[in-house]
Amino acid sequence: MALKKKPVTGMKDILPKEMAIRDYVIRLIKETYGTFGFTSMETPCVEHIENLNSKQGGENEKLIFKILKRGEKLKLETAEKENDLVDSGLRYDLTVPLCRYYSNNANELPSPFKALQMGNVWRADRPQRGRYRQFMQCDIDILGEPTNLAEIELILATTTLLGKLDFKNFTIRINDRRILKAMAAYSGFPEESYDTVFIILDKMDKIGFEGVAKELEEAGFAKESVEKYLKMFEEITPDTAGVEYCREKLEGFLDKEYADGLKTIIDSVNAVKTAEFKIAFDPTLVRGMSYYTGPIFEIAMDEYGGSVGGGGRYDEMIGKFTGNQTCACGFSIGFERIVMLLLERDFKVPSSSKKKAYLIDKKATPELMKKVRGGCLIIEKAGEITRETAVKMSLQMSQDTAGMLVILEDTKEGIRKALGRDEEFARKFTEKVNIPIFSIDELVEFAKSYAQELEYEIDEMGVLALYNRISSIEKLDEATTLFEVKDIVDEAVAKSEKGGFKKAFSVFASKRHGQGDRKVLQEKDFEE
């Protein structure tokens, strides 16, 4: 029988280019989540079949790779049902194994326990873009924290990571399973049918309002209940006002503290987030796992066209192992999908041995250099900026021996030619930075600092005169503005030192003021 070169359907070989990105993302995950206090742990990839089939994994329980009993335990002749043949399976997620792990090791773990777990999981699913039968999952969970601080921290940690990977303008969709149930109850759906209602609602993105209405009626639900249910979705807004609408509309069906908790999560995340993203209330968000009991959330990313992560609160799951209720909340990112998007972007793994190139706007000032450490500075419009300005910028990097200044050529055309010749070099242009326009106060401080370099002080009346001179500069947003200010100081120094008697008097006056060898620039020195 001929050997097969291709991997099994739904699995894949990983080439060195992708492996480098995967290793980098794993390092960044551990580093970022570590700053939020999460600690690494690990569970076996094989789990008891009873745990995997505990009716908590939703549709995933239909996708288990099951493992036959071995040796004498495997009795094919007398087997009557599946359980006679199977005793374990490959884990389909990391949450079920985490709950078993915690219940077995709780006495040796801190409370709350902040867990970071990464590892492969397996699902006998239909392969498609970004989805394989074997794939890496990355979960962070907080066990033993009953308040919404858990949800807030999980969202902030996850979005901080995505921000470091340069993902922007994604959306965290958030809902609460208790709001879902309250809406169903308000509309008149029987409690035993909630799961059916939610499964149909979860198709909203694919089939729209009309499709959901049609399927609900085909499932045998009363038309008036369907209409009452869907009307709420048309009236709810994707913000805290939408949560407030649910709080008032569902009075008697929804405990108001649940709505208040959701508002707190949204407001807190918006107040302290560091990445560029939106958080939106989405009453159609269901999440497939039946073990969720409270807030649920999902990462929607336009460039992928779907979800790249999600999670929520599951306060009842650990209690099924221990008999004691333990609060729990988790967030999982779609590691494989994140890596896929980075590959499609032709992402380059940052390396400490290579300098980072910055594309700088011509309005840049020396202040910008405080943001650039160990970088290679590229001037965008060399034809419109003096070499003296460039040298001044490079001096700002002198504290960092890795920093250096590169001016391509003295014309914009030269820059275009340089980039056209060297595509690899062009790809190093990774960031564009803009800084605010100079204020007059900043320019005066710069002038005083420059004067001190020349061993001069500016007296109070001289500072007022300096203000007037700087105020007359036409454009305060040019990089060369610093050198116009410098010219004003140089001119004042030249006036002050004109003539031996004047210079001697200036030195005498400075000593009288206790300034050592420093000379003093006065109001008349700044007169035009």
N, C-alpha and C positions, 0 to 999 in steps of 0.2 A: 504494500500500500504506500502510495507516494506521500511524502511529508508536505505539510502546508506551510507556506511562508507567511501568510497574512495572519494577524491576530484573530481571536474569536470575535464574532459579531458583537458590537457594542463595547469592545475593549480597544485600546490603542497603544502603539509604541510611542515613546516620548523621545524626541531627538534632542541633541545637546542645546540647540538654541532655545527651545521651550523649557528645557530643564533648568537653564540658567535663570529664566524668568521665574519659574516656580520656586526655585531656591531663594531668590531675592524676595518674593512675596511672602514666603514662609518666615524669613528672617524679620521682615518688616511687621508682620502680624505679631510675632512674639515680642518684638521691641515695643510696638505701640500698645498692645493690650497689657504688656507688663507695666507700663506707666500708669495704667488704670487699676493696677493691683490684682490682675488675673494671673493665676499660677497654672502651669502645664500639668496635665495628667493624661492617663491613657487607659483604654479598656481593650479587651481582646476583640478580634474581628468576628469571632464565632460566638453566638449567643444562644441561650436555651430557647428551644422552639416555643415553649409556653410563654416566655416573655415577649417574643416577637409576635405571637398570635393573641395578645391580650386585649384585642379590640381597641387599641389606642393609636394605632398607626394609620388609620384610615385606609385609603386605597393601596398604600404601600404593603399592607399585609397580603395583598394578592400578588405581590412581585418578589416574594422571598426566594432566594436561592437556598433550597433546603438540602440538608446533609443527611445521608443515610446512616443508620446505625452500622457499627463495625463489628466484625468477628462473630462471636456467638450470639450477640444481641440481635443480629440481623437474621430474622427467620422469615424468609420469603414464602415458604410453604404454608405457614399458618397465619400470615398477615391478613387481616380483614379490613382494616382502615389505614389511613395515612400515618396516624400516630404509632402504628405498629412498626413502621419502617423508618420514621424520622425522629431524631431527638434534638437536633440543633439546626442552625442556619446562619448564613452570613448576615451581619447587621445591615439594616436598610437605612438607619440614621444613627446619630450619636446620642440622642436624647434618652431612648430606652436603656441603652447600656449605662449611661450616666446615672440614671435613677437606681439601677441595680448596684452600681459601684458605690453610690452615696449610702444606700441602705446597708451595705456590707461594711463600710469603713467610716461611718459618721462619727464614731467615738474618737477617731484619730484625726479628724478634720476640724478646721476652725469654723465658727459660725458668725456671720454668714460665710459660706464657702464660695469663692469666686473662681470658677473653673474655666480653663482654656483647653480645648480638646481638638486635635486635628488628626484625621486619619481617613483611610478609604472606606467607603460603604458600597453596597451592591444592591441593585434593583433590576429585576428582569423586565425592564421597560423597553419600549420601542425607541431605538437610537435616533437622534436628530441633532440639529445644530446646537452645540453647547451641552448636549445631554448624552451621557454614556451609561453603560451598565455597571461599570466600575468607575467611581469618581471620588475625589477628595472632598471632604467636608471640613469646615472650620467653624466651631461653635464656641461661644462664650455664654456661660450661665452663672446666675447668682442664686444660690440655694440658702434659704433661711431668712430672706429679707421680705417682710410682708408689705412694705410701703412702695409707693411709685418711684422711690429713689432708684430701685432696681431697673425699671424700664428706662428712666432718664439716662442712667449711666451706660446701659447697654447700647442705646441709640447713639449717644455721644461718642463712645469708644469706636463703634462700627463706622460712623460717618467720618471720624478723624482718620481712620485707616484709609478709607476711600479717598479722602482729600489728599493724603500723602501719595496716593497712586495717581494723582492728577485727574480724578473723576470729579466732574462739576455738574451742577444743574440737574442732579437726579432728585427723585422725590421719595420721601418716606411716607407711605400710606399707612394710616393707623385707624383702628376701630377697636371695639370691645365686644367679646362674645355675648356679654350680658345685654348689650344694646341690640345685638342681632336677635336675641331671644325675646326681648321686650317688644320689638317691632313686630315680630311674628305673632306674639300673644295679642297685642293691640289690634292686629288685623283679623284675628279670629281663627288662625290656624291652630289645629289641635297639637298639643305638646309632643305627642308621639311622632308627629310628622315634621318636626323642625329640621331634622337632618335632610330630609327630602327637599324641603323648601330651600335650605342653604346650598345644597348641591346645585340646584337649578339657578339660584341667585349668583353663584360663583361663575356662571357662564355669561354674565352681563357684558363683559368686555368683548366677547366673541359674537353673541347673538342679539345684543341690544335689548331695550325695554320690551319691544314687541315680541321678540323671541322668548324672553323670560315669561311674559304674560301668557303666551301660547302654551308653553311647556307646563306652567303651573295649572292651567285649566285642564290640559290633557291628563295631568296627574290626578285629576278628580277634585281639585279645590274649588270652592264656591267663587263665582265671578266677582261678587261684591267684596270678598276678602282679598282677592288678587288686586282689584282696583284700589282698595283702601291702602294696601301694602305698597304698591308701586307709586302712588301719589306722594307718599312721604319722601321717596328718593328724589322726586322732581323738585321738592321744596327745600331739601337739606343742602346747605352750602358746605364747601370743603375746608372749613376753618372752625374756630372755636364758637362762632355764631351758630354753625350747624350742630355742634355738640349741645349748645344751649337750647336749640330748637327741640332736640330729642329729650332733653331734661324736662322741658315743659309739656311737650306733646304726649310723652309716655308716662305721665304722672299716674301712679297706681300700678304701673307695670315695671318701672325701672327705679331702683334706689338712686336718689339724687347724688349720693356720694360717688357712684360709679362715673357719672357724667362729669362731676367736679374733678375726679382723679384724672380723667382723660384730658380735660382742659389744662390741668396742672402740668401734665407731661408735655403737651404741645407748647405751652407758654415758656416752660423752663428750658426746653431744647432750643427754642428760638432765641432765648435770651443769652445763652452761653455757647452756642455752636461756633466752631472754628472753620468748618468746611462750607463750601457753597452748595446748598441744597434747600429744598422746601420740605416742610412736613405738613401733610394734608389729611384732614379727616375724610375717610372714605367708608360710608355705611354699607357699601357692597362688598368690602373685603371680608372674606370668610376664613381663609387658610384651611387646608384639607385635614389637618390632624385633629381628631376628636378629643385629644387630651387638653386642648386649650380651655382655660376657664375665665380669663379676663382680657386685658388689653392684648391686641395682636397687631403686628406690623410687618411691612414688606417693603423692599427696595425696588422701585420702578426706575428703569434707566432707558431713556429714549433710544440710545445708540444700539441697545440690545433688542428692544422691542418686547420686553417682558420683565419678569422678576429676576433679580440676581441675589436674592437673599430674603430672609424673613424670620419671624419668631413670635414669641408671646409668652404669656403667663400660664403655667400649668401647675396649680397648687394642689391638685388631688393625686398626681401620678405617683409620687414617692410613697404616699400613704398606702398605696396598694401593695407595696413591698413590705412596709414596716408596720402598718396598722396605725401609724401616727401621722397626722397631717403635717406636711412640710412645705412651706411656700417656696416656689421656684419660678424662675423666669429666664428665658434664653433668647439668643439671637444667632442665626447661622448665615454666613455669607456663601454665595455660590462660587467657591474657589475656582472650579473649572471654567465657569463663564467669565469670571474676572480675568483669568489668564488668557482665554480666547480673545477677549476684547483688547488686551494689551498686545497680543501677537498681531492682531489686525491693524493696530496702530503702528506697527514696527517699533515697539517699545525697546529702548536701549537700557540695559541695567546700569545704573550709576556705578562708577568705579572711583575709588579714592586716588588711583594712580593717574587718572585723566582729569584735565581741567574742564570745568564747566563754562561754556560760552554763554554770554548774555547779550541780547540785542538791546542796546540802550537808546532811548529816545534822546534827541539832541538837547532837550531841556534838562537833562540830568545834571545834578550838582554833586559836589564831593560828599554830601550827606548820603548819597546813594551807596557809596562804597561801604558804609556800615552794614549794608544788607548783603554785600558780595564778599564772601570770605573764601579764599582758596579758589577763586574763579578766574577765568580768562575774559577780560573785558573787551568787547568789540564795539567800536564806535560806528554807529549806523551811517551818519552823514559826515564823513571825515572832511569833505570839501567845505563844510559849513561850520567847522569848529577849529580853533587854533591849536597848534601843537602845545602852546603854553597851557591851555586849558587841559589838554590830555595829560600833560606831565603833572599838573596839579592833582588830577584824579588819581594818577598812578601812585602819587605820594601817600594818598589816603589808604592805600593798600599795603604800605610798607610794614605794618605790624604783622602781616601774614606773609611769610616767606614764599608761600605757594602762589601768591597772587601775582599776576603780571598783566601789563597793558599791551594790547596789540592794535595797531592802526593799520588797516589793510592798505589803503592808498589815499591820496588826498582828493579824490574825486568820487562822486557817486557811481560814475561809470566804471571806475576801477573796482569798486566793491562788487558790482554786478558781474564783472568778468571773473573776479576771484571766486565767487560762489558758483558760477557756471562751470569753472574749470574743475572744482573739487566738490563733488556731490557729498562726499563723506563729511567734509568740513561744513558744508551748508546745513547738514542735518544736526550739527551741534548747536544751532541757534534754537534755544529751548524756552526762552522766557523774554517777555518785553516788560520793562518796568517804567512806570511814570511816577514822577514825584511832584509835589505841589509847587505852585509859583512861590518865589521868594517873598517874604514880607519885608517891609522896610526895617523893622527891628532886627531881623536876621542879618540883613546886609550891614547895618550899623555895627552889630557885634562882630561880623566878619572883618570890617574895617578896623575896629579897635584891636582885634587879634593880630591882624597883619601889621598894624603900627607897632605893636609890642615886639614882633619879630625884628623890626627895624630899630628897636630900642627907643621907641617913642611912646609917650602917653598923650591922650587927648583930653584937655580940660573940659569942664561942663559946658562953657560957651562954645568951645570947639565942636562938641558933640551936637549941639543944636544947629550949628552951621552945617555940619556933616549931614544931618537929617534933611536940611533944605536942598543940598546938592544931590543927595541920592533920590529925593522925591522928583527931581527933574529928569531922571533917566527914563527914556521912552518905554522900554520893554524890560520889565522885571522878571520875565520868564525865560530869558535866554541864558544858556550856559556861560556865555561871555560876559554876562552882567557882573560876575565876580571880578573880572579883570577891568571893567569900567570903574568899579569901586576901588580897585587897587590903584588904578591910574589917578583917581582923586586923591588918595593918600600919598602917592609918590609926588604928585604936584605940590601938595601941602608941605611935604618934607623938603622939597627943593626950595620952596619959598622961605621956609624956616631957616634953612642953612645958607641962604644967599648972603654973602658978606661975612667976614671973620668976626666982626664985633657982634653981629646978630647971633651967630652960632655960639660964641662964648657966653653971651647973656643967657641964651636958652639953657646951656649947661648949668650956669650959676642958678637960674630960676628952678631948674629941676631938683638940684641939691637942696635948695631951700624948702622944697615941698617933700623932702625925704624920699626921693625916688632914685637915689644913687646916681648912676651914669645915664639914666633915661632922660631924654629931652621931652619938652612939652609942645604939642601942637595946639595953637590957639585959634580963636574965631577968625582972625584976619588971614590966617594961613589957608583957610578954606574958601575965601572970597574969590569969585571968578574975575 
